[in-house]
Amino acid sequence: MFPIVANHDVWPVGIQDFSKPYSNEALRGVASAWRLFLDDQALDSIRKYGYYSTILKKSDGTVVPSTKVIGLNT
């Protein structure tokens, strides 16, 4: 499972601010909730800008070679 937030996932719609890194309160909140799914680097990227990339791992923790997941805030 790879979570991502989009512009209509917070209320009021369009409240997300991307003008400065780490300025989006909604993204800081969801990043805390997603610790189960993502590593620290991906979580920091979400808090900073709302998107992330992470290496794809199987459910047993095995890394899938040459494969990344890119989560974009759309």
ROKENU-708930 format. One record per residue: x negated, y, z of N, C-alpha, C in turn; residue in one letter; residue number from 1. Coordinates in Angstrom, 1 decimal, padded with zeros to 4 digits. Last residue first. Layout:
{n_xx->X&n_yy->Y&n_zz->Z&ca_xx->X&ca_yy->Y&ca_zz->Z&c_xx->X&c_yy->Y&c_zz->Z&fimar->A&vexdren->NUM};
...
END
This chain:
{n_xx->001.6&n_yy->015.1&n_zz->-006.4&ca_xx->002.3&ca_yy->015.6&ca_zz->-007.6&c_xx->003.4&c_yy->016.5&c_zz->-007.3&fimar->T&vexdren->74};
{n_xx->-001.3&n_yy->014.3&n_zz->-005.3&ca_xx->-000.1&ca_yy->015.0&ca_zz->-004.8&c_xx->000.5&c_yy->015.7&c_zz->-006.0&fimar->N&vexdren->73};
{n_xx->-002.7&n_yy->011.2&n_zz->-006.2&ca_xx->-002.5&ca_yy->012.6&ca_zz->-006.6&c_xx->-001.3&c_yy->013.2&c_zz->-006.0&fimar->L&vexdren->72};
{n_xx->-005.0&n_yy->008.8&n_zz->-005.6&ca_xx->-003.7&ca_yy->009.3&ca_zz->-005.1&c_xx->-003.6&c_yy->010.8&c_zz->-005.3&fimar->G&vexdren->71};
{n_xx->-006.7&n_yy->006.3&n_zz->-007.1&ca_xx->-006.6&ca_yy->007.8&ca_zz->-007.0&c_xx->-005.2&c_yy->008.2&c_zz->-006.7&fimar->I&vexdren->70};
{n_xx->-008.6&n_yy->003.6&n_zz->-006.3&ca_xx->-007.3&ca_yy->004.1&ca_zz->-006.3&c_xx->-007.4&c_yy->005.6&c_zz->-006.2&fimar->V&vexdren->69};
{n_xx->-011.1&n_yy->001.8&n_zz->-008.3&ca_xx->-010.7&ca_yy->002.8&ca_zz->-007.3&c_xx->-009.2&c_yy->003.1&c_zz->-007.4&fimar->K&vexdren->68};
{n_xx->-013.4&n_yy->-000.7&n_zz->-009.1&ca_xx->-012.0&ca_yy->-000.3&ca_zz->-009.1&c_xx->-011.7&c_yy->000.7&c_zz->-008.0&fimar->T&vexdren->67};
{n_xx->-015.7&n_yy->-002.3&n_zz->-009.1&ca_xx->-015.5&ca_yy->-001.2&ca_zz->-010.1&c_xx->-014.1&c_yy->-000.7&c_zz->-010.2&fimar->S&vexdren->66};
{n_xx->-014.4&n_yy->-005.1&n_zz->-007.4&ca_xx->-015.5&ca_yy->-004.4&ca_zz->-008.0&c_xx->-015.0&c_yy->-003.4&c_zz->-009.1&fimar->P&vexdren->65};
{n_xx->-012.6&n_yy->-004.9&n_zz->-004.5&ca_xx->-012.4&ca_yy->-005.2&ca_zz->-005.9&c_xx->-013.5&c_yy->-004.4&c_zz->-006.7&fimar->V&vexdren->64};
{n_xx->-013.6&n_yy->-006.2&n_zz->-001.4&ca_xx->-013.7&ca_yy->-005.0&ca_zz->-002.3&c_xx->-013.5&c_yy->-005.6&c_zz->-003.7&fimar->V&vexdren->63};
{n_xx->-011.7&n_yy->-007.8&n_zz->001.0&ca_xx->-012.6&ca_yy->-007.9&ca_zz->-000.1&c_xx->-012.5&c_yy->-006.8&c_zz->-001.0&fimar->T&vexdren->62};
{n_xx->-009.7&n_yy->-007.7&n_zz->002.9&ca_xx->-010.8&ca_yy->-006.8&ca_zz->003.0&c_xx->-011.8&c_yy->-006.8&c_zz->001.9&fimar->G&vexdren->61};
{n_xx->-007.4&n_yy->-009.1&n_zz->002.4&ca_xx->-008.4&ca_yy->-009.7&ca_zz->003.3&c_xx->-009.7&c_yy->-008.9&c_zz->003.5&fimar->D&vexdren->60};
{n_xx->-006.1&n_yy->-007.5&n_zz->000.5&ca_xx->-005.6&ca_yy->-007.6&ca_zz->001.9&c_xx->-006.5&c_yy->-008.3&c_zz->002.9&fimar->S&vexdren->59};
{n_xx->-008.7&n_yy->-005.9&n_zz->-001.3&ca_xx->-007.6&ca_yy->-006.9&ca_zz->-001.2&c_xx->-007.2&c_yy->-006.9&c_zz->000.3&fimar->K&vexdren->58};
{n_xx->-009.4&n_yy->-002.5&n_zz->-002.1&ca_xx->-009.7&ca_yy->-003.7&ca_zz->-001.4&c_xx->-008.5&c_yy->-004.6&c_zz->-001.3&fimar->K&vexdren->57};
{n_xx->-010.6&n_yy->000.1&n_zz->-004.0&ca_xx->-009.6&ca_yy->-000.9&ca_zz->-003.9&c_xx->-010.1&c_yy->-002.1&c_zz->-003.2&fimar->L&vexdren->56};
{n_xx->-011.8&n_yy->003.1&n_zz->-002.6&ca_xx->-012.1&ca_yy->001.9&ca_zz->-003.2&c_xx->-011.0&c_yy->000.9&c_zz->-003.0&fimar->I&vexdren->55};
{n_xx->-010.1&n_yy->006.2&n_zz->-003.2&ca_xx->-010.6&ca_yy->005.2&ca_zz->-002.3&c_xx->-010.9&c_yy->003.9&c_zz->-003.1&fimar->T&vexdren->54};
{n_xx->-009.2&n_yy->009.6&n_zz->-003.2&ca_xx->-009.6&ca_yy->008.4&ca_zz->-003.9&c_xx->-010.2&c_yy->007.4&c_zz->-002.9&fimar->S&vexdren->53};
{n_xx->-006.6&n_yy->012.0&n_zz->-002.8&ca_xx->-007.7&ca_yy->011.2&ca_zz->-002.3&c_xx->-008.1&c_yy->010.2&c_zz->-003.4&fimar->Y&vexdren->52};
{n_xx->-005.0&n_yy->015.2&n_zz->-002.0&ca_xx->-005.2&ca_yy->014.0&ca_zz->-002.9&c_xx->-006.4&c_yy->013.2&c_zz->-002.3&fimar->Y&vexdren->51};
{n_xx->-004.8&n_yy->017.4&n_zz->-000.4&ca_xx->-003.6&ca_yy->016.7&ca_zz->-000.7&c_xx->-003.8&c_yy->015.5&c_zz->-001.7&fimar->G&vexdren->50};
{n_xx->-007.0&n_yy->018.8&n_zz->000.6&ca_xx->-006.4&ca_yy->019.2&ca_zz->-000.7&c_xx->-005.1&c_yy->018.5&c_zz->-001.0&fimar->Y&vexdren->49};
{n_xx->-007.6&n_yy->018.1&n_zz->003.4&ca_xx->-008.2&ca_yy->019.2&ca_zz->002.7&c_xx->-007.4&c_yy->019.7&c_zz->001.5&fimar->K&vexdren->48};
{n_xx->-006.2&n_yy->015.8&n_zz->004.0&ca_xx->-006.1&ca_yy->017.0&ca_zz->004.9&c_xx->-006.6&c_yy->018.3&c_zz->004.2&fimar->R&vexdren->47};
{n_xx->-007.2&n_yy->014.2&n_zz->002.0&ca_xx->-005.8&ca_yy->014.5&ca_zz->002.1&c_xx->-005.6&c_yy->015.8&c_zz->002.9&fimar->I&vexdren->46};
{n_xx->-009.9&n_yy->014.0&n_zz->002.7&ca_xx->-009.6&ca_yy->014.6&ca_zz->001.4&c_xx->-008.1&c_yy->015.0&c_zz->001.4&fimar->S&vexdren->45};
{n_xx->-009.7&n_yy->012.7&n_zz->005.1&ca_xx->-010.2&ca_yy->014.0&ca_zz->005.1&c_xx->-009.9&c_yy->014.7&c_zz->003.8&fimar->D&vexdren->44};
{n_xx->-008.8&n_yy->010.2&n_zz->004.2&ca_xx->-007.9&ca_yy->011.0&ca_zz->005.1&c_xx->-008.4&c_yy->012.5&c_zz->005.1&fimar->L&vexdren->43};
{n_xx->-011.0&n_yy->009.3&n_zz->002.7&ca_xx->-009.7&ca_yy->009.6&ca_zz->002.0&c_xx->-008.8&c_yy->010.4&c_zz->002.9&fimar->A&vexdren->42};
{n_xx->-012.8&n_yy->009.0&n_zz->004.8&ca_xx->-013.1&ca_yy->009.9&ca_zz->003.7&c_xx->-011.8&c_yy->010.3&c_zz->003.0&fimar->Q&vexdren->41};
{n_xx->-011.6&n_yy->007.1&n_zz->006.5&ca_xx->-011.8&ca_yy->008.4&ca_zz->007.0&c_xx->-012.1&c_yy->009.4&c_zz->005.9&fimar->D&vexdren->40};
{n_xx->-009.3&n_yy->005.0&n_zz->004.6&ca_xx->-010.5&ca_yy->005.3&ca_zz->005.3&c_xx->-010.6&c_yy->006.8&c_zz->005.7&fimar->D&vexdren->39};
{n_xx->-005.8&n_yy->004.1&n_zz->005.0&ca_xx->-006.9&ca_yy->004.7&ca_zz->004.3&c_xx->-008.1&c_yy->004.9&c_zz->005.2&fimar->L&vexdren->38};
{n_xx->-003.8&n_yy->002.8&n_zz->006.5&ca_xx->-003.9&ca_yy->002.5&ca_zz->005.1&c_xx->-005.2&c_yy->003.0&c_zz->004.4&fimar->F&vexdren->37};
{n_xx->-003.7&n_yy->003.7&n_zz->009.1&ca_xx->-003.7&ca_yy->002.3&ca_zz->008.9&c_xx->-004.0&c_yy->001.9&c_zz->007.5&fimar->L&vexdren->36};
{n_xx->-003.6&n_yy->006.5&n_zz->008.9&ca_xx->-004.8&ca_yy->005.9&ca_zz->009.3&c_xx->-004.9&c_yy->004.4&c_zz->009.1&fimar->R&vexdren->35};
{n_xx->-001.3&n_yy->008.0&n_zz->008.3&ca_xx->-001.8&ca_yy->007.0&ca_zz->007.3&c_xx->-003.1&c_yy->006.4&c_zz->007.7&fimar->W&vexdren->34};
{n_xx->-000.8&n_yy->009.9&n_zz->010.2&ca_xx->000.1&ca_yy->008.7&ca_zz->010.1&c_xx->-000.4&c_yy->007.6&c_zz->009.2&fimar->A&vexdren->33};
{n_xx->-002.6&n_yy->011.9&n_zz->009.6&ca_xx->-002.7&ca_yy->011.2&ca_zz->010.9&c_xx->-001.9&c_yy->009.9&c_zz->010.8&fimar->S&vexdren->32};
{n_xx->-001.6&n_yy->012.7&n_zz->007.1&ca_xx->-002.9&ca_yy->012.1&ca_zz->007.2&c_xx->-003.1&c_yy->011.3&c_zz->008.5&fimar->A&vexdren->31};
{n_xx->000.7&n_yy->014.1&n_zz->007.8&ca_xx->000.8&ca_yy->012.8&ca_zz->007.2&c_xx->-000.5&c_yy->012.0&c_zz->007.2&fimar->V&vexdren->30};
{n_xx->-000.4&n_yy->016.4&n_zz->009.0&ca_xx->000.4&ca_yy->015.5&ca_zz->009.7&c_xx->000.5&c_yy->014.2&c_zz->009.1&fimar->G&vexdren->29};
{n_xx->-001.8&n_yy->017.6&n_zz->007.0&ca_xx->-002.6&ca_yy->017.2&ca_zz->008.2&c_xx->-001.7&c_yy->016.2&c_zz->009.0&fimar->R&vexdren->28};
{n_xx->000.3&n_yy->018.2&n_zz->005.2&ca_xx->-000.7&ca_yy->017.2&ca_zz->004.9&c_xx->-001.6&c_yy->016.7&c_zz->006.1&fimar->L&vexdren->27};
{n_xx->001.6&n_yy->020.3&n_zz->006.6&ca_xx->002.3&ca_yy->019.0&ca_zz->006.3&c_xx->001.3&c_yy->017.9&c_zz->006.0&fimar->A&vexdren->26};
{n_xx->-000.3&n_yy->022.4&n_zz->006.7&ca_xx->000.1&ca_yy->021.7&ca_zz->007.9&c_xx->000.8&c_yy->020.3&c_zz->007.7&fimar->E&vexdren->25};
{n_xx->-002.9&n_yy->023.2&n_zz->004.8&ca_xx->-001.6&ca_yy->022.7&ca_zz->004.6&c_xx->-001.2&c_yy->021.8&c_zz->005.9&fimar->N&vexdren->24};
{n_xx->-005.5&n_yy->024.1&n_zz->004.9&ca_xx->-004.5&ca_yy->025.0&ca_zz->005.3&c_xx->-003.1&c_yy->024.4&c_zz->005.3&fimar->S&vexdren->23};
{n_xx->-007.7&n_yy->022.6&n_zz->004.0&ca_xx->-007.2&ca_yy->022.3&ca_zz->005.3&c_xx->-006.1&c_yy->023.3&c_zz->005.8&fimar->Y&vexdren->22};
{n_xx->-008.7&n_yy->025.1&n_zz->001.7&ca_xx->-008.9&ca_yy->023.8&ca_zz->002.2&c_xx->-008.4&c_yy->023.7&c_zz->003.7&fimar->P&vexdren->21};
{n_xx->-006.2&n_yy->027.3&n_zz->000.5&ca_xx->-007.4&ca_yy->027.2&ca_zz->001.2&c_xx->-007.5&c_yy->025.7&c_zz->001.7&fimar->K&vexdren->20};
{n_xx->-003.9&n_yy->027.0&n_zz->-001.1&ca_xx->-004.8&ca_yy->028.1&ca_zz->-001.4&c_xx->-006.1&c_yy->028.0&c_zz->-000.7&fimar->S&vexdren->19};
{n_xx->-001.8&n_yy->025.2&n_zz->-000.9&ca_xx->-003.1&ca_yy->024.7&ca_zz->-001.4&c_xx->-004.1&c_yy->025.8&c_zz->-001.6&fimar->F&vexdren->18};
{n_xx->000.9&n_yy->024.6&n_zz->001.0&ca_xx->000.0&ca_yy->025.6&ca_zz->000.7&c_xx->-001.4&c_yy->025.0&c_zz->000.3&fimar->D&vexdren->17};
{n_xx->004.2&n_yy->023.5&n_zz->000.8&ca_xx->002.8&ca_yy->023.1&ca_zz->000.9&c_xx->001.9&c_yy->024.2&c_zz->000.3&fimar->Q&vexdren->16};
{n_xx->006.8&n_yy->024.2&n_zz->000.3&ca_xx->006.2&ca_yy->024.9&ca_zz->001.4&c_xx->004.7&c_yy->024.6&c_zz->001.5&fimar->I&vexdren->15};
{n_xx->008.5&n_yy->023.0&n_zz->-001.5&ca_xx->007.5&ca_yy->023.9&ca_zz->-002.0&c_xx->006.7&c_yy->024.7&c_zz->-000.9&fimar->G&vexdren->14};
{n_xx->011.3&n_yy->022.6&n_zz->000.5&ca_xx->010.6&ca_yy->022.2&ca_zz->-000.7&c_xx->009.7&c_yy->023.3&c_zz->-001.1&fimar->V&vexdren->13};
{n_xx->010.8&n_yy->022.9&n_zz->004.1&ca_xx->011.5&ca_yy->023.2&ca_zz->002.8&c_xx->010.7&c_yy->022.8&c_zz->001.6&fimar->P&vexdren->12};
{n_xx->009.9&n_yy->019.5&n_zz->003.9&ca_xx->011.0&ca_yy->020.5&ca_zz->003.9&c_xx->010.5&c_yy->021.8&c_zz->004.6&fimar->W&vexdren->11};
{n_xx->008.3&n_yy->017.2&n_zz->001.6&ca_xx->008.4&ca_yy->018.0&ca_zz->002.9&c_xx->009.5&c_yy->019.0&c_zz->002.7&fimar->V&vexdren->10};
{n_xx->008.5&n_yy->016.1&n_zz->-000.8&ca_xx->008.5&ca_yy->015.2&ca_zz->000.3&c_xx->008.5&c_yy->015.9&c_zz->001.7&fimar->D&vexdren->9};
{n_xx->008.2&n_yy->017.5&n_zz->-003.1&ca_xx->009.5&ca_yy->017.4&ca_zz->-002.5&c_xx->009.6&c_yy->016.5&c_zz->-001.3&fimar->H&vexdren->8};
{n_xx->005.5&n_yy->017.2&n_zz->-003.8&ca_xx->005.9&ca_yy->018.5&ca_zz->-003.4&c_xx->007.3&c_yy->018.5&c_zz->-002.8&fimar->N&vexdren->7};
{n_xx->004.3&n_yy->014.1&n_zz->-002.3&ca_xx->004.6&ca_yy->014.9&ca_zz->-003.5&c_xx->005.3&c_yy->016.2&c_zz->-003.0&fimar->A&vexdren->6};
{n_xx->001.8&n_yy->012.0&n_zz->-001.0&ca_xx->002.9&ca_yy->013.0&ca_zz->-000.7&c_xx->003.1&c_yy->013.7&c_zz->-002.0&fimar->V&vexdren->5};
{n_xx->001.1&n_yy->008.5&n_zz->-000.8&ca_xx->000.9&ca_yy->009.8&ca_zz->-001.3&c_xx->002.1&c_yy->010.7&c_zz->-001.1&fimar->I&vexdren->4};
{n_xx->-000.3&n_yy->005.3&n_zz->000.1&ca_xx->000.6&ca_yy->006.4&ca_zz->000.3&c_xx->000.2&c_yy->007.7&c_zz->-000.4&fimar->P&vexdren->3};
{n_xx->-000.6&n_yy->002.2&n_zz->-000.9&ca_xx->-001.4&ca_yy->003.4&ca_zz->-001.0&c_xx->-000.4&c_yy->004.6&c_zz->-000.9&fimar->F&vexdren->2};
{n_xx->-000.8&n_yy->-001.2&n_zz->000.0&ca_xx->000.0&ca_yy->000.0&ca_zz->000.0&c_xx->-000.9&c_yy->001.2&c_zz->000.0&fimar->M&vexdren->1};
END
